[in-house]
């Protein structure tokens, strides 16, 4: 299947960058205005003129740099903060009284814009580092800092950290909203496909099952297979277990969530026919990525006319290798149902997602296993249960318990510890 990429862009953060752009221009004009209307206090006005000229030119030239997160690079942030710190330290050279009189510095409140850029780009940690440098420069420039100086330093430090934290929360909210919109869109698409499939494929399969059963003979077997495929298809459509690969990143217009549908991720959960007779290879459901795998996607194809699959409403993520082994153990258990209980036996698969472990139970209504039969089989060299089921779970750090009562069927309980097979959620 050809790749199809959908990009969802969120713009909650973008207005903050526009506000920062306006703030830098206004504070640059404010710093220039302070010098123009109070230039008489400067003993060396040419120092202020040179610096403010550089500041104005830098502010106007770098406006595109603060238009979004993508263009606001680390080298730019470093250079921008350096200009602000330089202006603070140059203030005593232009105004000899600046070290003893609590007045504005050459860049004035323009320097706060540099700190805010750090906050928008990197969050509260970056803001804390930048504001600490500004605070240090102000305290060094003032030989005897007054209470107002300390107050202004603390105000900038706290405000920048708070804004950085708000930005981090906004980014997390953007990603959450994008994920919710993606799930909603996928649900609508699945419902549409379900309607189309119900109106065509499922009705045809149901008709083939009824006609095959009525005709008997070879047609009856065809009808039985059609019935199994109908149940398997209904399970797949209703559960919506088709995995997708997602990439989230920080781009020019805020958070970006890409959903990519690639070949090899659709309908490869298993090659079985929907029952014990077609348990087959369920390991193909794992996507090409190395992320956690939903165990439900591997076990759903086992559902059929004689196999009932019960699953939690939420995903059951396991490491891909662990999920494959559990699915293979379930397939071995269902093969044993066909081999020992007969093709007409019914089976049930139950998945339980507990806090510390995942439990998968396979139960059938067959005649059960006579006492001592498993030990006898192992002695004869038939190690299906010992290796295919218990051995797989033992390698995962889990256990496989088999309970069988003659005349009451057999139950296999597979337990995988959460720490070994399941990722933290």
VODRENKOL-765936 format. One record per residue (C-alpha): residue in three letters; x, y, z. Coordinates in steps of 0.1 Angstrom, whole numbers. Layout:
% VODRENKOL-765936
{ALA,{X,Y,Z}}
...
% end
This chain:
% VODRENKOL-765936
{UNK,{0,0,0}}
{UNK,{14,34,-9}}
{UNK,{24,57,19}}
{UNK,{-1,84,30}}
{UNK,{9,111,53}}
{UNK,{-14,134,72}}
{UNK,{0,164,91}}
{UNK,{-19,181,119}}
{UNK,{-5,214,130}}
{UNK,{-14,231,163}}
{UNK,{-8,269,167}}
{UNK,{-13,274,205}}
{UNK,{24,284,208}}
{UNK,{26,306,177}}
{UNK,{8,337,192}}
{UNK,{35,338,219}}
{UNK,{62,342,193}}
{UNK,{42,370,176}}
{UNK,{39,387,210}}
{UNK,{76,384,215}}
{UNK,{83,400,181}}
{UNK,{62,430,191}}
{UNK,{77,432,225}}
{UNK,{113,434,211}}
{UNK,{104,463,188}}
{UNK,{85,482,215}}
{UNK,{112,478,241}}
{UNK,{139,488,216}}
{UNK,{120,520,209}}
{UNK,{116,525,247}}
{UNK,{153,522,253}}
{UNK,{160,547,225}}
{UNK,{134,571,239}}
{UNK,{149,569,274}}
{UNK,{182,581,260}}
{UNK,{167,608,238}}
{UNK,{147,624,266}}
{UNK,{173,620,293}}
{UNK,{206,623,274}}
{UNK,{219,650,296}}
{UNK,{227,625,324}}
{UNK,{252,607,301}}
{UNK,{288,617,305}}
{UNK,{298,598,274}}
{UNK,{267,599,252}}
{UNK,{286,585,222}}
{UNK,{288,551,240}}
{UNK,{250,550,243}}
{UNK,{245,562,207}}
{UNK,{268,534,194}}
{UNK,{252,507,215}}
{UNK,{216,518,208}}
{UNK,{223,520,171}}
{UNK,{236,484,172}}
{UNK,{207,473,193}}
{UNK,{181,489,169}}
{UNK,{198,474,139}}
{UNK,{200,440,155}}
{UNK,{164,441,166}}
{UNK,{150,449,132}}
{UNK,{173,426,112}}
{UNK,{165,396,135}}
{UNK,{128,399,135}}
{UNK,{124,368,113}}
{UNK,{145,349,139}}
{UNK,{118,353,166}}
{UNK,{89,345,143}}
{UNK,{87,309,153}}
{UNK,{106,281,172}}
{UNK,{122,266,141}}
{UNK,{140,298,131}}
{UNK,{150,308,167}}
{UNK,{182,288,168}}
{UNK,{207,283,197}}
{UNK,{234,305,181}}
{UNK,{209,333,176}}
{UNK,{198,330,213}}
{UNK,{234,331,225}}
{UNK,{242,362,203}}
{UNK,{210,380,213}}
{UNK,{216,375,251}}
{UNK,{252,386,246}}
{UNK,{241,419,232}}
{UNK,{218,424,261}}
{UNK,{245,416,287}}
{UNK,{270,438,269}}
{UNK,{246,467,271}}
{UNK,{241,462,308}}
{UNK,{279,461,315}}
{UNK,{285,492,292}}
{UNK,{260,513,311}}
{UNK,{286,527,337}}
{UNK,{309,537,308}}
{UNK,{282,560,294}}
{UNK,{266,570,327}}
{UNK,{291,573,356}}
{UNK,{263,575,382}}
{UNK,{248,542,371}}
{UNK,{267,522,396}}
{UNK,{255,542,426}}
{UNK,{221,555,413}}
{UNK,{194,530,406}}
{UNK,{185,540,371}}
{UNK,{178,522,338}}
{UNK,{205,504,319}}
{UNK,{213,510,283}}
{UNK,{191,482,269}}
{UNK,{165,487,297}}
{UNK,{137,461,296}}
{UNK,{148,450,261}}
{UNK,{170,423,278}}
{UNK,{139,406,291}}
{UNK,{129,398,255}}
{UNK,{161,378,252}}
{UNK,{152,358,283}}
{UNK,{116,353,270}}
{UNK,{130,339,238}}
{UNK,{150,313,258}}
{UNK,{117,305,277}}
{UNK,{97,300,245}}
{UNK,{124,279,228}}
{UNK,{136,256,256}}
{UNK,{112,259,285}}
{UNK,{117,269,321}}
{UNK,{152,254,324}}
{UNK,{166,275,296}}
{UNK,{148,305,310}}
{UNK,{163,300,344}}
{UNK,{199,299,329}}
{UNK,{193,330,308}}
{UNK,{177,350,336}}
{UNK,{204,341,360}}
{UNK,{230,355,336}}
{UNK,{210,387,333}}
{UNK,{207,389,371}}
{UNK,{245,384,375}}
{UNK,{252,411,350}}
{UNK,{229,436,368}}
{UNK,{244,428,402}}
{UNK,{280,432,388}}
{UNK,{272,465,371}}
{UNK,{257,479,403}}
{UNK,{286,482,428}}
{UNK,{260,486,456}}
{UNK,{228,471,444}}
{UNK,{197,486,459}}
{UNK,{165,468,470}}
{UNK,{148,479,437}}
{UNK,{176,463,417}}
{UNK,{172,430,436}}
{UNK,{135,432,432}}
{UNK,{137,437,394}}
{UNK,{162,408,391}}
{UNK,{140,384,410}}
{UNK,{109,396,391}}
{UNK,{125,388,357}}
{UNK,{138,354,370}}
{UNK,{105,343,384}}
{UNK,{85,356,354}}
{UNK,{107,339,328}}
{UNK,{106,306,346}}
{UNK,{68,307,349}}
{UNK,{65,316,312}}
{UNK,{88,287,303}}
{UNK,{68,263,323}}
{UNK,{36,275,307}}
{UNK,{51,269,273}}
{UNK,{61,233,282}}
{UNK,{25,227,294}}
{UNK,{11,242,262}}
{UNK,{33,219,240}}
{UNK,{22,189,259}}
{UNK,{-14,200,255}}
{UNK,{-9,205,218}}
{UNK,{4,169,214}}
{UNK,{-25,155,235}}
{UNK,{-50,174,214}}
{UNK,{-34,163,182}}
{UNK,{-35,127,193}}
{UNK,{-72,130,203}}
{UNK,{-80,145,169}}
{UNK,{-61,117,152}}
{UNK,{-80,90,172}}
{UNK,{-113,107,164}}
{UNK,{-104,108,127}}
{UNK,{-94,72,127}}
{UNK,{-126,62,145}}
{UNK,{-147,80,119}}
{UNK,{-128,63,91}}
{UNK,{-131,29,108}}
{UNK,{-169,34,111}}
{UNK,{-171,43,75}}
{UNK,{-152,12,65}}
{UNK,{-174,-9,88}}
{UNK,{-205,4,71}}
{UNK,{-191,-4,36}}
{UNK,{-179,-38,47}}
{UNK,{-211,-46,64}}
{UNK,{-231,-37,32}}
{UNK,{-209,-58,10}}
{UNK,{-183,-84,22}}
{UNK,{-200,-94,55}}
{UNK,{-234,-99,39}}
{UNK,{-218,-120,12}}
{UNK,{-200,-142,37}}
{UNK,{-231,-146,57}}
{UNK,{-250,-157,26}}
{UNK,{-223,-181,16}}
{UNK,{-224,-196,51}}
{UNK,{-262,-201,50}}
{UNK,{-263,-215,15}}
{UNK,{-233,-238,22}}
{UNK,{-249,-252,53}}
{UNK,{-282,-258,35}}
{UNK,{-265,-276,5}}
{UNK,{-243,-298,27}}
{UNK,{-213,-318,15}}
{UNK,{-183,-299,3}}
{UNK,{-205,-267,2}}
{UNK,{-210,-271,40}}
{UNK,{-172,-269,45}}
{UNK,{-171,-238,23}}
{UNK,{-199,-223,44}}
{UNK,{-181,-231,76}}
{UNK,{-149,-213,64}}
{UNK,{-170,-183,52}}
{UNK,{-186,-181,87}}
{UNK,{-151,-181,103}}
{UNK,{-139,-154,80}}
{UNK,{-170,-133,88}}
{UNK,{-164,-135,125}}
{UNK,{-127,-127,121}}
{UNK,{-135,-97,99}}
{UNK,{-162,-84,123}}
{UNK,{-137,-87,151}}
{UNK,{-110,-68,132}}
{UNK,{-134,-40,121}}
{UNK,{-149,-35,156}}
{UNK,{-116,-35,175}}
{UNK,{-97,-12,151}}
{UNK,{-63,-27,159}}
{UNK,{-46,-16,128}}
{UNK,{-13,1,140}}
{UNK,{1,33,127}}
{UNK,{35,49,130}}
{UNK,{36,84,144}}
{UNK,{62,111,146}}
{UNK,{59,142,168}}
{UNK,{82,172,165}}
{UNK,{85,209,172}}
{UNK,{83,228,139}}
{UNK,{76,264,128}}
{UNK,{39,263,134}}
{UNK,{40,245,167}}
{UNK,{36,208,174}}
{UNK,{33,186,144}}
{UNK,{19,150,144}}
{UNK,{24,129,113}}
{UNK,{5,98,107}}
{UNK,{20,75,81}}
{UNK,{3,43,68}}
{UNK,{29,20,53}}
{UNK,{28,-13,36}}
{UNK,{33,-42,60}}
{UNK,{12,-27,88}}
{UNK,{-23,-35,76}}
{UNK,{-39,-68,82}}
{UNK,{-7,-88,89}}
{UNK,{-16,-98,124}}
{UNK,{-19,-133,114}}
{UNK,{-25,-156,85}}
{UNK,{-49,-179,102}}
{UNK,{-85,-185,92}}
{UNK,{-100,-173,124}}
{UNK,{-101,-204,145}}
{UNK,{-81,-233,160}}
{UNK,{-77,-248,126}}
{UNK,{-60,-217,112}}
{UNK,{-41,-204,142}}
{UNK,{-11,-200,120}}
{UNK,{15,-173,124}}
{UNK,{4,-144,145}}
{UNK,{38,-129,148}}
{UNK,{34,-108,116}}
{UNK,{13,-83,133}}
{UNK,{42,-66,148}}
{UNK,{50,-34,130}}
{UNK,{85,-27,116}}
{UNK,{92,-2,144}}
{UNK,{109,-12,177}}
{UNK,{82,4,199}}
{UNK,{57,-15,221}}
{UNK,{33,-38,204}}
{UNK,{-4,-42,213}}
{UNK,{-9,-78,223}}
{UNK,{-46,-76,213}}
{UNK,{-35,-71,176}}
{UNK,{-16,-104,177}}
{UNK,{-44,-124,194}}
{UNK,{-74,-110,176}}
{UNK,{-69,-131,144}}
{UNK,{-74,-163,164}}
{UNK,{-111,-154,169}}
{UNK,{-134,-175,149}}
{UNK,{-167,-194,149}}
{UNK,{-154,-217,176}}
{UNK,{-129,-194,193}}
{UNK,{-142,-164,214}}
{UNK,{-117,-136,220}}
{UNK,{-122,-113,250}}
{UNK,{-100,-83,254}}
{UNK,{-96,-51,275}}
{UNK,{-109,-18,261}}
{UNK,{-75,-2,262}}
{UNK,{-43,-14,244}}
{UNK,{-21,-40,261}}
{UNK,{14,-29,252}}
{UNK,{43,-54,254}}
{UNK,{78,-55,240}}
{UNK,{75,-69,205}}
{UNK,{96,-100,213}}
{UNK,{75,-108,244}}
{UNK,{42,-102,225}}
{UNK,{53,-126,197}}
{UNK,{62,-153,222}}
{UNK,{29,-150,241}}
{UNK,{10,-151,208}}
{UNK,{29,-182,197}}
{UNK,{21,-198,231}}
{UNK,{-16,-191,226}}
{UNK,{-14,-206,191}}
{UNK,{2,-237,205}}
{UNK,{-25,-240,230}}
{UNK,{-52,-237,203}}
{UNK,{-34,-263,182}}
{UNK,{-36,-286,211}}
{UNK,{-74,-280,213}}
{UNK,{-78,-291,177}}
{UNK,{-54,-320,181}}
{UNK,{-68,-335,214}}
{UNK,{-103,-321,217}}
{UNK,{-114,-324,181}}
{UNK,{-123,-298,154}}
{UNK,{-157,-292,169}}
{UNK,{-144,-281,203}}
{UNK,{-150,-245,214}}
{UNK,{-122,-223,229}}
{UNK,{-121,-190,247}}
{UNK,{-92,-165,249}}
{UNK,{-92,-140,277}}
{UNK,{-67,-111,281}}
{UNK,{-63,-94,314}}
{UNK,{-41,-64,319}}
{UNK,{-31,-61,356}}
{UNK,{-8,-35,372}}
{UNK,{22,-59,375}}
{UNK,{15,-85,349}}
{UNK,{-4,-95,318}}
{UNK,{-25,-127,320}}
{UNK,{-38,-146,289}}
{UNK,{-61,-175,296}}
{UNK,{-70,-201,269}}
{UNK,{-99,-225,279}}
{UNK,{-117,-252,259}}
{UNK,{-147,-274,264}}
{UNK,{-129,-306,254}}
{UNK,{-127,-339,273}}
{UNK,{-98,-327,293}}
{UNK,{-64,-343,298}}
{UNK,{-61,-375,319}}
{UNK,{-39,-373,350}}
{UNK,{-3,-381,342}}
{UNK,{-8,-378,305}}
{UNK,{15,-347,302}}
{UNK,{43,-364,320}}
{UNK,{39,-395,298}}
{UNK,{41,-373,267}}
{UNK,{73,-357,279}}
{UNK,{88,-391,286}}
{UNK,{79,-402,250}}
{UNK,{96,-371,236}}
{UNK,{65,-351,227}}
{UNK,{74,-317,242}}
{UNK,{46,-295,228}}
{UNK,{34,-282,261}}
{UNK,{68,-282,277}}
{UNK,{86,-262,250}}
{UNK,{59,-244,229}}
{UNK,{41,-231,259}}
{UNK,{60,-233,292}}
{UNK,{94,-228,276}}
{UNK,{83,-196,259}}
{UNK,{69,-181,291}}
{UNK,{99,-192,311}}
{UNK,{122,-173,288}}
{UNK,{101,-142,294}}
{UNK,{103,-146,331}}
{UNK,{67,-156,333}}
{UNK,{48,-188,340}}
{UNK,{24,-211,322}}
{UNK,{-1,-231,343}}
{UNK,{-22,-259,329}}
{UNK,{-53,-271,347}}
{UNK,{-73,-299,332}}
{UNK,{-102,-320,347}}
{UNK,{-113,-350,327}}
{UNK,{-147,-343,312}}
{UNK,{-145,-305,320}}
{UNK,{-120,-292,295}}
{UNK,{-85,-277,298}}
{UNK,{-74,-242,309}}
{UNK,{-40,-227,302}}
{UNK,{-30,-196,320}}
{UNK,{-1,-175,307}}
{UNK,{15,-148,329}}
{UNK,{40,-122,317}}
{UNK,{55,-99,344}}
{UNK,{50,-63,336}}
{UNK,{86,-54,343}}
{UNK,{98,-79,316}}
{UNK,{73,-77,289}}
{UNK,{53,-44,293}}
{UNK,{63,-8,289}}
{UNK,{54,18,315}}
{UNK,{23,38,306}}
% end
